[in-house]
Amino acid sequence: MILVTGADGLVGRHICALLRGANIAHRPFDLKLSPSEDIRNRPAVAEALKGVRGVVHLAAVSRVVWGERDPMLCAATNVDALADICA
């Protein structure tokens, strides 16, 4: 099982389609799919990681200007969200 964070984004949708096409089990995880699926929601991430053997981490603050406006949110989403959970 592969966890795909940011699964409803531009790249995430394509990755999930490729995994489906290759008959590879995957679990989509995206804020747009469910409000509880915020990558900063540690209990939700811990639950989503159960039974997972790999992660494709695409959840991100993806616009430079958004990162400049809120660098703490950018770091929390892009880096810190999985850093200690997956370590």
Phi and psi in radians as a Rosetta constraint file:
Dihedral C 1 N 2 CA 2 C 2 CIRCULARHARMONIC -2.040 0.35
Dihedral N 2 CA 2 C 2 N 3 CIRCULARHARMONIC 2.272 0.35
Dihedral C 2 N 3 CA 3 C 3 CIRCULARHARMONIC -1.543 0.35
Dihedral N 3 CA 3 C 3 N 4 CIRCULARHARMONIC 2.257 0.35
Dihedral C 3 N 4 CA 4 C 4 CIRCULARHARMONIC -2.024 0.35
Dihedral N 4 CA 4 C 4 N 5 CIRCULARHARMONIC 1.837 0.35
Dihedral C 4 N 5 CA 5 C 5 CIRCULARHARMONIC -1.452 0.35
Dihedral N 5 CA 5 C 5 N 6 CIRCULARHARMONIC 2.593 0.35
Dihedral C 5 N 6 CA 6 C 6 CIRCULARHARMONIC 1.213 0.35
Dihedral N 6 CA 6 C 6 N 7 CIRCULARHARMONIC 0.553 0.35
Dihedral C 6 N 7 CA 7 C 7 CIRCULARHARMONIC -1.153 0.35
Dihedral N 7 CA 7 C 7 N 8 CIRCULARHARMONIC -0.347 0.35
Dihedral C 7 N 8 CA 8 C 8 CIRCULARHARMONIC -1.725 0.35
Dihedral N 8 CA 8 C 8 N 9 CIRCULARHARMONIC 0.080 0.35
Dihedral C 8 N 9 CA 9 C 9 CIRCULARHARMONIC -1.430 0.35
Dihedral N 9 CA 9 C 9 N 10 CIRCULARHARMONIC 3.125 0.35
Dihedral C 9 N 10 CA 10 C 10 CIRCULARHARMONIC -0.974 0.35
Dihedral N 10 CA 10 C 10 N 11 CIRCULARHARMONIC -0.926 0.35
Dihedral C 10 N 11 CA 11 C 11 CIRCULARHARMONIC -1.317 0.35
Dihedral N 11 CA 11 C 11 N 12 CIRCULARHARMONIC -0.707 0.35
Dihedral C 11 N 12 CA 12 C 12 CIRCULARHARMONIC -1.012 0.35
Dihedral N 12 CA 12 C 12 N 13 CIRCULARHARMONIC -0.737 0.35
Dihedral C 12 N 13 CA 13 C 13 CIRCULARHARMONIC -1.048 0.35
Dihedral N 13 CA 13 C 13 N 14 CIRCULARHARMONIC -0.714 0.35
Dihedral C 13 N 14 CA 14 C 14 CIRCULARHARMONIC -1.232 0.35
Dihedral N 14 CA 14 C 14 N 15 CIRCULARHARMONIC -0.703 0.35
Dihedral C 14 N 15 CA 15 C 15 CIRCULARHARMONIC -1.079 0.35
Dihedral N 15 CA 15 C 15 N 16 CIRCULARHARMONIC -0.803 0.35
Dihedral C 15 N 16 CA 16 C 16 CIRCULARHARMONIC -1.078 0.35
Dihedral N 16 CA 16 C 16 N 17 CIRCULARHARMONIC -0.689 0.35
Dihedral C 16 N 17 CA 17 C 17 CIRCULARHARMONIC -1.120 0.35
Dihedral N 17 CA 17 C 17 N 18 CIRCULARHARMONIC -0.719 0.35
Dihedral C 17 N 18 CA 18 C 18 CIRCULARHARMONIC -1.124 0.35
Dihedral N 18 CA 18 C 18 N 19 CIRCULARHARMONIC -0.743 0.35
Dihedral C 18 N 19 CA 19 C 19 CIRCULARHARMONIC -1.116 0.35
Dihedral N 19 CA 19 C 19 N 20 CIRCULARHARMONIC -0.756 0.35
Dihedral C 19 N 20 CA 20 C 20 CIRCULARHARMONIC -1.039 0.35
Dihedral N 20 CA 20 C 20 N 21 CIRCULARHARMONIC -0.808 0.35
Dihedral C 20 N 21 CA 21 C 21 CIRCULARHARMONIC -1.079 0.35
Dihedral N 21 CA 21 C 21 N 22 CIRCULARHARMONIC -0.549 0.35
Dihedral C 21 N 22 CA 22 C 22 CIRCULARHARMONIC -1.596 0.35
Dihedral N 22 CA 22 C 22 N 23 CIRCULARHARMONIC 0.100 0.35
Dihedral C 22 N 23 CA 23 C 23 CIRCULARHARMONIC 1.011 0.35
Dihedral N 23 CA 23 C 23 N 24 CIRCULARHARMONIC 0.695 0.35
Dihedral C 23 N 24 CA 24 C 24 CIRCULARHARMONIC -1.779 0.35
Dihedral N 24 CA 24 C 24 N 25 CIRCULARHARMONIC 2.167 0.35
Dihedral C 24 N 25 CA 25 C 25 CIRCULARHARMONIC -1.093 0.35
Dihedral N 25 CA 25 C 25 N 26 CIRCULARHARMONIC 2.304 0.35
Dihedral C 25 N 26 CA 26 C 26 CIRCULARHARMONIC -2.570 0.35
Dihedral N 26 CA 26 C 26 N 27 CIRCULARHARMONIC 2.766 0.35
Dihedral C 26 N 27 CA 27 C 27 CIRCULARHARMONIC -2.167 0.35
Dihedral N 27 CA 27 C 27 N 28 CIRCULARHARMONIC 1.934 0.35
Dihedral C 27 N 28 CA 28 C 28 CIRCULARHARMONIC -1.250 0.35
Dihedral N 28 CA 28 C 28 N 29 CIRCULARHARMONIC 2.479 0.35
Dihedral C 28 N 29 CA 29 C 29 CIRCULARHARMONIC -2.456 0.35
Dihedral N 29 CA 29 C 29 N 30 CIRCULARHARMONIC 1.985 0.35
Dihedral C 29 N 30 CA 30 C 30 CIRCULARHARMONIC -2.756 0.35
Dihedral N 30 CA 30 C 30 N 31 CIRCULARHARMONIC 2.422 0.35
Dihedral C 30 N 31 CA 31 C 31 CIRCULARHARMONIC -0.989 0.35
Dihedral N 31 CA 31 C 31 N 32 CIRCULARHARMONIC -0.623 0.35
Dihedral C 31 N 32 CA 32 C 32 CIRCULARHARMONIC -1.202 0.35
Dihedral N 32 CA 32 C 32 N 33 CIRCULARHARMONIC -0.476 0.35
Dihedral C 32 N 33 CA 33 C 33 CIRCULARHARMONIC -1.370 0.35
Dihedral N 33 CA 33 C 33 N 34 CIRCULARHARMONIC -0.577 0.35
Dihedral C 33 N 34 CA 34 C 34 CIRCULARHARMONIC -2.800 0.35
Dihedral N 34 CA 34 C 34 N 35 CIRCULARHARMONIC 2.271 0.35
Dihedral C 34 N 35 CA 35 C 35 CIRCULARHARMONIC -0.987 0.35
Dihedral N 35 CA 35 C 35 N 36 CIRCULARHARMONIC -0.482 0.35
Dihedral C 35 N 36 CA 36 C 36 CIRCULARHARMONIC -1.299 0.35
Dihedral N 36 CA 36 C 36 N 37 CIRCULARHARMONIC -0.245 0.35
Dihedral C 36 N 37 CA 37 C 37 CIRCULARHARMONIC -1.544 0.35
Dihedral N 37 CA 37 C 37 N 38 CIRCULARHARMONIC 0.769 0.35
Dihedral C 37 N 38 CA 38 C 38 CIRCULARHARMONIC -1.403 0.35
Dihedral N 38 CA 38 C 38 N 39 CIRCULARHARMONIC 2.235 0.35
Dihedral C 38 N 39 CA 39 C 39 CIRCULARHARMONIC -1.049 0.35
Dihedral N 39 CA 39 C 39 N 40 CIRCULARHARMONIC -0.319 0.35
Dihedral C 39 N 40 CA 40 C 40 CIRCULARHARMONIC -1.558 0.35
Dihedral N 40 CA 40 C 40 N 41 CIRCULARHARMONIC -0.043 0.35
Dihedral C 40 N 41 CA 41 C 41 CIRCULARHARMONIC -1.492 0.35
Dihedral N 41 CA 41 C 41 N 42 CIRCULARHARMONIC 1.591 0.35
Dihedral C 41 N 42 CA 42 C 42 CIRCULARHARMONIC -0.982 0.35
Dihedral N 42 CA 42 C 42 N 43 CIRCULARHARMONIC -0.767 0.35
Dihedral C 42 N 43 CA 43 C 43 CIRCULARHARMONIC -1.091 0.35
Dihedral N 43 CA 43 C 43 N 44 CIRCULARHARMONIC -0.677 0.35
Dihedral C 43 N 44 CA 44 C 44 CIRCULARHARMONIC -1.162 0.35
Dihedral N 44 CA 44 C 44 N 45 CIRCULARHARMONIC -0.692 0.35
Dihedral C 44 N 45 CA 45 C 45 CIRCULARHARMONIC -1.166 0.35
Dihedral N 45 CA 45 C 45 N 46 CIRCULARHARMONIC -0.762 0.35
Dihedral C 45 N 46 CA 46 C 46 CIRCULARHARMONIC -1.042 0.35
Dihedral N 46 CA 46 C 46 N 47 CIRCULARHARMONIC -0.714 0.35
Dihedral C 46 N 47 CA 47 C 47 CIRCULARHARMONIC -1.147 0.35
Dihedral N 47 CA 47 C 47 N 48 CIRCULARHARMONIC -0.768 0.35
Dihedral C 47 N 48 CA 48 C 48 CIRCULARHARMONIC -1.123 0.35
Dihedral N 48 CA 48 C 48 N 49 CIRCULARHARMONIC -0.478 0.35
Dihedral C 48 N 49 CA 49 C 49 CIRCULARHARMONIC -1.383 0.35
Dihedral N 49 CA 49 C 49 N 50 CIRCULARHARMONIC -0.201 0.35
Dihedral C 49 N 50 CA 50 C 50 CIRCULARHARMONIC -1.086 0.35
Dihedral N 50 CA 50 C 50 N 51 CIRCULARHARMONIC 2.203 0.35
Dihedral C 50 N 51 CA 51 C 51 CIRCULARHARMONIC 1.370 0.35
Dihedral N 51 CA 51 C 51 N 52 CIRCULARHARMONIC 0.120 0.35
Dihedral C 51 N 52 CA 52 C 52 CIRCULARHARMONIC -1.576 0.35
Dihedral N 52 CA 52 C 52 N 53 CIRCULARHARMONIC 2.415 0.35
Dihedral C 52 N 53 CA 53 C 53 CIRCULARHARMONIC -1.871 0.35
Dihedral N 53 CA 53 C 53 N 54 CIRCULARHARMONIC -0.192 0.35
Dihedral C 53 N 54 CA 54 C 54 CIRCULARHARMONIC -2.774 0.35
Dihedral N 54 CA 54 C 54 N 55 CIRCULARHARMONIC 2.773 0.35
Dihedral C 54 N 55 CA 55 C 55 CIRCULARHARMONIC -2.305 0.35
Dihedral N 55 CA 55 C 55 N 56 CIRCULARHARMONIC 2.321 0.35
Dihedral C 55 N 56 CA 56 C 56 CIRCULARHARMONIC -1.889 0.35
Dihedral N 56 CA 56 C 56 N 57 CIRCULARHARMONIC 1.836 0.35
Dihedral C 56 N 57 CA 57 C 57 CIRCULARHARMONIC -1.647 0.35
Dihedral N 57 CA 57 C 57 N 58 CIRCULARHARMONIC 1.765 0.35
Dihedral C 57 N 58 CA 58 C 58 CIRCULARHARMONIC -2.001 0.35
Dihedral N 58 CA 58 C 58 N 59 CIRCULARHARMONIC -0.122 0.35
Dihedral C 58 N 59 CA 59 C 59 CIRCULARHARMONIC -1.103 0.35
Dihedral N 59 CA 59 C 59 N 60 CIRCULARHARMONIC 2.227 0.35
Dihedral C 59 N 60 CA 60 C 60 CIRCULARHARMONIC -2.843 0.35
Dihedral N 60 CA 60 C 60 N 61 CIRCULARHARMONIC 2.693 0.35
Dihedral C 60 N 61 CA 61 C 61 CIRCULARHARMONIC -1.420 0.35
Dihedral N 61 CA 61 C 61 N 62 CIRCULARHARMONIC 1.822 0.35
Dihedral C 61 N 62 CA 62 C 62 CIRCULARHARMONIC -1.693 0.35
Dihedral N 62 CA 62 C 62 N 63 CIRCULARHARMONIC -0.119 0.35
Dihedral C 62 N 63 CA 63 C 63 CIRCULARHARMONIC -1.843 0.35
Dihedral N 63 CA 63 C 63 N 64 CIRCULARHARMONIC 2.269 0.35
Dihedral C 63 N 64 CA 64 C 64 CIRCULARHARMONIC -0.980 0.35
Dihedral N 64 CA 64 C 64 N 65 CIRCULARHARMONIC -0.749 0.35
Dihedral C 64 N 65 CA 65 C 65 CIRCULARHARMONIC -1.093 0.35
Dihedral N 65 CA 65 C 65 N 66 CIRCULARHARMONIC -0.623 0.35
Dihedral C 65 N 66 CA 66 C 66 CIRCULARHARMONIC -1.171 0.35
Dihedral N 66 CA 66 C 66 N 67 CIRCULARHARMONIC -0.699 0.35
Dihedral C 66 N 67 CA 67 C 67 CIRCULARHARMONIC -1.133 0.35
Dihedral N 67 CA 67 C 67 N 68 CIRCULARHARMONIC -0.641 0.35
Dihedral C 67 N 68 CA 68 C 68 CIRCULARHARMONIC -1.198 0.35
Dihedral N 68 CA 68 C 68 N 69 CIRCULARHARMONIC -0.643 0.35
Dihedral C 68 N 69 CA 69 C 69 CIRCULARHARMONIC -1.242 0.35
Dihedral N 69 CA 69 C 69 N 70 CIRCULARHARMONIC -0.603 0.35
Dihedral C 69 N 70 CA 70 C 70 CIRCULARHARMONIC -2.464 0.35
Dihedral N 70 CA 70 C 70 N 71 CIRCULARHARMONIC 1.306 0.35
Dihedral C 70 N 71 CA 71 C 71 CIRCULARHARMONIC -1.106 0.35
Dihedral N 71 CA 71 C 71 N 72 CIRCULARHARMONIC -0.491 0.35
Dihedral C 71 N 72 CA 72 C 72 CIRCULARHARMONIC -1.190 0.35
Dihedral N 72 CA 72 C 72 N 73 CIRCULARHARMONIC -0.740 0.35
Dihedral C 72 N 73 CA 73 C 73 CIRCULARHARMONIC -1.121 0.35
Dihedral N 73 CA 73 C 73 N 74 CIRCULARHARMONIC -0.717 0.35
Dihedral C 73 N 74 CA 74 C 74 CIRCULARHARMONIC -1.044 0.35
Dihedral N 74 CA 74 C 74 N 75 CIRCULARHARMONIC -0.850 0.35
Dihedral C 74 N 75 CA 75 C 75 CIRCULARHARMONIC -1.152 0.35
Dihedral N 75 CA 75 C 75 N 76 CIRCULARHARMONIC -0.720 0.35
Dihedral C 75 N 76 CA 76 C 76 CIRCULARHARMONIC -1.119 0.35
Dihedral N 76 CA 76 C 76 N 77 CIRCULARHARMONIC -0.618 0.35
Dihedral C 76 N 77 CA 77 C 77 CIRCULARHARMONIC -1.471 0.35
Dihedral N 77 CA 77 C 77 N 78 CIRCULARHARMONIC -0.874 0.35
Dihedral C 77 N 78 CA 78 C 78 CIRCULARHARMONIC -1.372 0.35
Dihedral N 78 CA 78 C 78 N 79 CIRCULARHARMONIC -0.533 0.35
Dihedral C 78 N 79 CA 79 C 79 CIRCULARHARMONIC -2.116 0.35
Dihedral N 79 CA 79 C 79 N 80 CIRCULARHARMONIC -1.008 0.35
Dihedral C 79 N 80 CA 80 C 80 CIRCULARHARMONIC -1.219 0.35
Dihedral N 80 CA 80 C 80 N 81 CIRCULARHARMONIC -0.437 0.35
Dihedral C 80 N 81 CA 81 C 81 CIRCULARHARMONIC -0.948 0.35
Dihedral N 81 CA 81 C 81 N 82 CIRCULARHARMONIC -0.700 0.35
Dihedral C 81 N 82 CA 82 C 82 CIRCULARHARMONIC -1.963 0.35
Dihedral N 82 CA 82 C 82 N 83 CIRCULARHARMONIC -0.065 0.35
Dihedral C 82 N 83 CA 83 C 83 CIRCULARHARMONIC -0.994 0.35
Dihedral N 83 CA 83 C 83 N 84 CIRCULARHARMONIC -0.939 0.35
Dihedral C 83 N 84 CA 84 C 84 CIRCULARHARMONIC -1.517 0.35
Dihedral N 84 CA 84 C 84 N 85 CIRCULARHARMONIC -0.427 0.35
Dihedral C 84 N 85 CA 85 C 85 CIRCULARHARMONIC -1.240 0.35
Dihedral N 85 CA 85 C 85 N 86 CIRCULARHARMONIC -0.689 0.35
Dihedral C 85 N 86 CA 86 C 86 CIRCULARHARMONIC -1.567 0.35
Dihedral N 86 CA 86 C 86 N 87 CIRCULARHARMONIC -0.134 0.35
